[in-house]
Amino acid sequence: MGVGVRKESSVSVERRLRAFEVEHRDLDEIVARLSLQPDIDELLLKRLKRRKLLLKDQIALLRSSLIPNLDA
């Protein structure tokens, strides 16, 4: 029974990972476009970049959680 629960949580983690990756990619495009505008809202740009970094950290954390523990 423990294996089934682990598999479901792994699937859930993979879904969240994909969602974060899509959001990160979208933010990357938005930041790039906004950076080209002459009258850019610097505060908005900083907030978007901060969110992008947070997503990058979450992606790394989720990826590492999918790696099996070889010590076990």
Helices and strands as residue ranges (DSSP letters): H 2-36, H 42-66
